[in-house]
Amino acid sequence: MEYGSIEREIHVDASLEVVYEVISSPEHISEWWADSAAVEARPGAVGELVWGDRVEVVPITVVNADAPRLFSFRWAYPDGRADDSANSLLVTFELTPSGTGTKIRLTETGFREMGWEAAKLEEQYRDHGAGWDIFVPRLGEYLSRLVSSR
């Protein structure tokens, strides 16, 4: 296996603007992904994703916030602190109009650049892939509920 990038794609019946809000706003991120989130949707903003009662706290740094088409951030810093000089993984959400809805394309890259030994690289790649297999469909389900309630 190459372990270069993870890609997931779904179509949702929601506008670009609504989808962008859901992938970039803490109050929405906590509905489909992390238990809580704190981040501003602006390049350079440093925030965090939290699971459990702060059992796992992961820093993120926004790289691109081009509403309503593109949102990306870095995470999985080696020492657990946001650090521009360290290798980290890049998650990118690309939003494209598609019919009456939006195509969401998620890409996560940087696995090989982390410097992990082969077994850890494979483990992290598989863990992240399995995670996105859960959370991308959850994103779609949350968007469906949100749009139907508006």
N, C-alpha and C positions, 0 to 999 in steps of 0.2 A: 504494500500500500504506500501511497505517496505522502499522506499526512500534510498536504500543503494547505488546503482550505476546506472548510465545511460550507456547503451551500444548501439553503432551503428556500422554497418558493411557494407562496399561497396566493389565492385570489380571494378578496373580501368585497362584500357589497357595502362599501363605505367610501366616502370621498377621500381624496388625498389629504385634505386638511384634518379630517377626523383621525385618519390613520396616523398622521404625523404627530398629532397631539397625544395619541395613545402610546406611541413608542418613545416619546421624548419627555413626557410629564410625569413627575414622581407619583402623583395621585393615581395615574392610570397604570404605570409600571407595576405598582404594588397590587394591582388587580389580576395581572396575568403572569408575572414573573417573580420578582423578589417579594418578600413580606413587607418591606418598606424600601423607599428610595429617597435620596436627597441629591438633586442635581439640577442645574440650570441648563437649558438648551442653548448654549452659546459656546463657540470654540474656546478651548482653554479652561473651561469650567471644570473644577474637580469636585466630585461628589462621591456617593457611596451607595451600594446595594447591600441590603441587610436581609439575612434569613434567620428565622427563629428569633429568640429574645437576645439579639445581637450575638448569637452563637457563631455566625459567619458574617463578617463585614468585609466587603470587597470594594476597594477604591476604583473609581472610574474617572477618566479624563475625556471630555468631549473634544473630538477632533473636528467634526464638521456638523453644522446645524443649518442646513440650507432648506428652510421650510418652503413648500411642503413636499420636497422631493428626496432629500437625503439627510440621514442622521447617522453619525458614526462616533464610536468611542473606543478608547483603549482600556484594557483591564487585564487581570491575571499577571500583575507585576510580581517578579520573583520574590521580593522581600515583603510583599503585602502593603507597600506604600507606593502611591503615585509618584513616578520618577521618570521624567522625560528622557533620561540617559539610559534607562534600562529597557531591555526587550520586553515586549508585552504583546498581547493578542489584540487585534483590531476587529471590531464588530461593526458591520455596515448594513444599514437598512436602506435599500433603494426602492422608492415608490414610483410607480408608473400607472397612469390612467389605463384602465382596461374595461371596455364596455361601460356599464353603469357603476363600476367599482374601481378597485385599485389592486394592482399586482404588487405584492410585497416580496422583495428578494433580500434575504439575509445572507451575508457572507461573513465568515470568521476566518481570519488569516494570521499568520505569524508563528505557527506551531514549530516549524523547523528552525526558525530564528531564535527560539527560546534557549537553545543550547542544552536541551535535555538529552540524556542518554536514551538509547533506542526504546527501552522498555517503558520509561516514563513518557516519552513522546507518544507512543502508541496508546498508553493508558489515558493520557490527557485528551488526545484526539477522540478516542472512543467515548470518554465521559462527556465531553462537550457536544459531540454529535448526538449522543443519547439525550442529553439535556435539551438541545434544540428540537429533537423529535417530540418532546413533551411540550415545550414552551411555545413553539411556533403555532401548533394547533390551538393551544390555549389562547394565544393572541387572537386568532381568528374567531374563536368562540366568544371571547370577551367583546370583540368588535361587533359581532352579530347581536349580542344582547344589548349593547350600548346603542346601536343604531335603531333597533326595534323599540327601544324605550323612549326615544326622542320624538 
